[in-house]
């Protein structure tokens, strides 16, 4: 179950990053100094604030409707939230390779 939740969380992070990239908008708020603390983890509903950056705001918004995401944001260890800017950059670097691999697999499977 934990593996399934971890996969769900990471896929959601990638989907949020992909959505932001497709819209050609910035991932992070320039004044946030890349802090994930802009998400209010103390309350029952996750508070997404205007200056928390697009990524954290969308993550918090999804967390308001997805219990797996909300639980990870509220109670997950800081090292397992994957919201640090270096992780965001790594995910953005990995995603194009994964898309290419998926296309290659589909091409090989096609007759």
C-alpha atoms as one frame of an Amber mdcrd trajectory, in Angstrom:
protein
   0.000   0.000   0.000   2.836   2.394   0.846   4.455   1.864  -2.545   1.144
   2.610  -4.264   0.702   5.821  -2.230   4.285   6.912  -2.919   3.786   6.329
  -6.643   0.496   8.262  -6.542   2.205  11.159  -4.754   5.124  11.348  -7.183
   2.886  11.035 -10.242   0.757  13.879  -8.869   3.855  16.039  -8.360   4.914
  15.348 -11.948   1.445  16.120 -13.272   1.451  19.444 -11.443   4.897  20.294
 -12.812   3.813  19.270 -16.314   0.697  21.439 -16.077   2.787  24.418 -15.009
   5.296  23.791 -17.813   2.532  23.508 -20.426   1.112  26.833 -19.290   4.605
  28.365 -19.510   4.345  29.906 -16.056   6.909  29.943 -13.279   7.104  27.043
 -10.867   8.226  29.005  -7.826   7.460  32.411  -6.383  10.600  34.518  -6.703
  10.301  35.876  -3.156   9.582  32.555  -1.469  13.240  31.555  -1.238  12.066
  28.089  -2.242  10.490  27.359   1.139   7.806  24.710   1.352   6.617  26.228
   4.630   4.131  28.404   2.779   1.692  25.497   2.979  -0.263  25.632   6.217
   0.193  22.093   7.532  -1.431  22.731  10.898  -5.033  23.180   9.775  -7.509
  20.573   8.570  -7.705  22.179   5.136  -4.465  22.956   3.400  -4.018  26.675
   2.884  -2.462  27.631  -0.415  -1.240  31.181  -0.274  -0.664  33.549  -3.189
   3.051  33.853  -2.494   3.789  30.160  -2.084   4.480  29.748  -5.799   2.492
  27.952  -8.463   3.789  24.481  -7.645   3.069  24.618  -3.916  -0.260  26.353
  -4.481  -1.417  23.668  -6.901  -0.101  20.920  -4.631  -2.057  22.361  -1.714
  -5.161  22.698  -3.883  -4.935  19.043  -4.931  -4.340  18.141  -1.279  -7.681
  19.659  -0.380  -9.347  16.975  -2.527  -6.927  14.044  -2.351  -6.361  12.352
   0.998  -3.061  10.709   0.009  -1.595  14.065  -1.009  -3.045  15.833   2.040
  -1.641  13.206   4.419   1.828  13.468   2.858   1.815  17.266   3.017   0.517
  17.420   6.603   2.198  14.472   8.252   4.919  13.192   5.966   8.538  13.645
   6.954  10.091  16.773   5.480  12.565  14.714   3.481   9.727  12.752   1.836
   7.543  15.626   0.659   9.680  16.197  -2.436   8.786  19.883  -2.592  12.326
  21.288  -2.462  13.341  23.156  -5.600  16.161  20.699  -6.312  13.636  17.830
  -6.412  11.351  19.866  -8.670  14.287  20.452 -11.018  15.207  16.752 -10.959
  11.639  15.733 -11.778  11.552  18.253 -14.637  14.807  16.749 -15.951  13.513
  13.163 -15.687  10.105  13.675 -17.293  11.251  14.217 -20.925  13.312  11.025
 -20.790  10.326   9.086 -19.479   8.132  10.410 -22.284  10.751   9.405 -24.867
  11.043   5.936 -23.306   7.257   5.494 -23.371   7.094   6.539 -27.046   9.946
   4.162 -27.885   8.194   1.273 -26.106   4.957   1.994 -27.974   6.841   2.121
 -31.293   8.462  -1.235 -30.595   5.120  -2.773 -29.625   3.454  -1.498 -32.821
   3.616  -3.654 -35.902
